[in-house]
Amino acid sequence: MRASAARGRPLLLFAAASAAVFALDQATKAVAARHLQFYVSVPDEGLLQLTLTHNAGSAFSLIGQNWILIAVTTAVCVVVLAYALAGELARAPGRGVALGLMLGGALGNLCDRLRTGGVIDFIDVDIWEWPVFNVADIAITVGVGLLAFQLLRGRAHT
């Protein structure tokens, strides 16, 4: 593989992960909004249910509505994108997927907030009053965990 192609691969993985998460998040939210009724769980019992909610708060509904959070989310998106485009992924190529997951999820939820004033959530896991969430929330959480693992692993090797 040529050096220029190898340098572009992390950016391609970043862009692909981000676009895939954004598309999957928006598609699943559209299907949920079209086929589910608000606050009616399907099935009505069980470990995994689909329950349509509109979250005007943030962070899995744990933080109240706050427009400052939209500004912070936007700023984080810009910083992650700038990091990727500035060539930093070429120095740390393993971070491309993690950052792509986080950016795609953040953009998915940001799009909802700008369009509806809140986020569509629909995945309801009946464990310990766990909040209802969506694909974007999963991607952000997995991306943060993956990035933390990579950073901690890198420190262990230095």
Secondary structure, 3 states (H helix, E strand, C coil): CCHHHHHHHHHHHHHHHHHHHHHHHHHHHHHHHHHCCECCCECCCCCEEEEEEEECCECCCCECCCHHHHHHHHHHHHHHHHHHHCCHHHHCCCHHHHHHHHHHHHHHHHHHHHHHCCEEEEEEECCCCCCCECHHHHHHHHHHHHHHHHHHHHHHCC
